[in-house]
Amino acid sequence: MTGTTQDDYTDRYARRVRGMTTSEIRALFAVTSRPEVVSLAGGSPYIAALPLDAVGEMLNRLGAEQGASSLQYGIGQGTIELRERICEVMSLSGITGASPDDVVVTVGGQQALDLLARLFLDPGDVVLAEGPTYVGALGVFQAAQAQVQHVAMDAEGLIPAALEEAIAATAAAGRRAKFLYTIPTFQNPAGVTLSEERREQVLDICERAGLLVIEDDPYGMLSFESDAPRPLRARRRDGVFYVSTFSKTFAPGLRVGWILAPHAVREKLVMMSEANVLCPSAFAQGAVTQYLTTMPWQQQIKVYREIYRERRDTLLDALDDLMPEGTTWTRPAGGLFVWATLPEGLDSKAMMPRAIAARVAYVPGTGFYADGTGRSNMRLNFSFSSPERLREGVRRLSGVMEKELEMRAVFGGSAALGSQRRRGPAAADTPGHELA
């Protein structure tokens, strides 16, 4: 190695690389994989709930009976068989009349976002997105050299008035907002769902402003109380790009997602995908197609719902019982996540090393904001760990927070905060103006 830097290639990188940072979640993987650590981080589905023997037999048949095609190159748009099944899946959520011709199969939902960013974003463009928002989307927009402008949420999801203000402020600054990126149903990381009334308002605002909408819907089928509201794409066709994935409802390891795009854009997305990956895995597509065709996958969704409902309830009960006074959190009706706000003065990122030392992990809120805010927040996942582990994780986390509060009481701050525990309903039951 020469020079004073650890990376001798720094001056050779493209400009778009210079601002890239490591994902808050990926940086935790090495720690959360340790068995002694209770992980409330990550967002992994509980794959052990699948009938793995039956899935294994299905994959064996796929290789034996269709190996000559499923192990071969495919087409950039994805197989017609899978695209037809995807249209059937979407119809269950209320997106009817979608054509397989307008579906582009992608390598997970992440590639779908990357293709849309490559298609629409020039350096310096503005993306409007909920605050907080999905960390993977922030990475994609950052790589595209776009600027993310966050739009505030409350317990009913994105606030329409805040969206109008963000559009007006962007225009006043002489900038161009290309699209709104939104996860309206069981949002990651906040867990909240955009209300029925607001869905129409948000679509009306975007239509008036000429703003495209990218609707990311990986969790819509994981509802715990009742059916989720119809997607935005079920209400409007023009200007709405619907993105989803089988990572949360079947298997993330297969990396199969899709985009439902307006017909005029479909061909450009296919060309983008071909330039990016040539073609999505034919074997992975065949596996998903066989799963949707030959196995009781809708019943499996019900199994996931029951498991995740129990785990959500366990997490919420543990938070009610154990969290220090001043802590609040959302109460999701589906999905995988709870968004917590810490007592005043606590910093989730600064507290993380002490949490790891106490053998519990979460994701600091800073990972879900483009501007590094969110230090008073954390995302808690309930899908992967058992109910017993979830309660133990909250116990350990509460102990860390209590010690932090005691230190503040000694070196500055209110001692009362560290001496009481939260009881009764979470404060997040009462909508506030913003989540953070």
C-alpha positions, 0 to 999 in steps of 0.5 A: 500500500502507498500513500496515506490513505487506506484506499489507493483508488479514491481519486479514480472513483466516479463522483456518485460513489463518493457520497455512498455510506454503509447501510446501518442494517448491513453494518449490524449483520456480523453482530446480530448473527451471534446466538447470544445477541437478541436481535430486534434489528434486521427485517428477516421473515420467519422462513422456518414457518414454511413447509420446507420439506415440501418446498425442497421437493418442489425445487427437486422437481423443478430441476429434474423436470424443467432443468434444461430451461430453468438453468438456462438464460432467460428474457429480460422482462421475466417469464410470461408464466411468472408475470401471469401469476404476479397479476393474479397475486396483485388482483387479491389486493385490488389491482385488477386488470393488470396485464402481464405485458406491463410487469417487469420481473426484477432481482428483488424489490431492491433492483426494482427501485434501482431501475426506476432511479436509473430511469428517472433520476438525474444528478441533483433531482429531488425525491420526496419520501416519507420521513423516516423511510426504507434504508435501501431506497435511500441507498439507491437514491444516494447512488443516483446523486439525488437529494431526498426531501423527507415528508412528515408522517403521523399515526395515519401515515404521510401528512398530505399538507406536509407533502404540498409544503414539500412540493412548494418548497422544492419548486421555490428553491428552483429544484425539480422533484421527480417522484414521491417514493412511498410505502403506504401500507405497514411502512418500513420502518414506522409500521404505520399505514396511510389512511383511506382518506389520505390515499386519495388526497396524496394521489390528487396532490401528486396528480396536480403537481405532475409528480410520479408515484413509486409505491413500494408494497412488500408488506401489504399481505401481512395484515393482522387486524383486517384487510389492508387498504387497497394500494394506490395503484388500485386507485390510479393507473397513470403515473403510479409505479407499483413495486413488490416482492416475494421476499416477505411472503415466500423466500428472500433468498430467491430474490424475485420482485417486480414492477407494474409500470405504465405501458409506455415505460415498460420497454425502457425498464426492460432495457435497463434491466438487461443492461443491469443483470441481463436477465433475472434468474430463470431458476428463481422465477421457476421456483416462485411460479411453481410455489404459486401454482402447486402449493397452498401459498395463500394458506401460508400467508395466513400462517405468517399473519398468525405468527407475526401477530403473536410476535407483535403483541408480545413485543408491544406488551413487553414495551408496555411493561418494561420501557422507561417513562417517556418512551413511545412507539407505534402499534402496527396493524401489519408488517414487521416493524415497530418504530420507537421514540426514546425519552428526551436526551437519549441517542439511539446511535450513541447508545448502540455499543452499550446495547450490543454489550448487553447482547441486544441489537436494534437499528438506530433511527439515523439509518432511515433519514437522508440527513442523519436525523433520527437519533431519538428513534429506533426500529424494532423488528418482531418477525424473526425472534421467538416471543420469549426472545423478543421479551428478553430483548426488550428487557435487556434494551430497557436495562440499557436505557435505564442506565443511560437515563441514570447517567443523565440524571447524574451528569445532567438531565432529569433524574425522574425519567430514570426512576419510572417505567411506562405503564398503560397504552403507548403514547403513539396511540394518539396521533402526533404531528410527526413520528420523530 
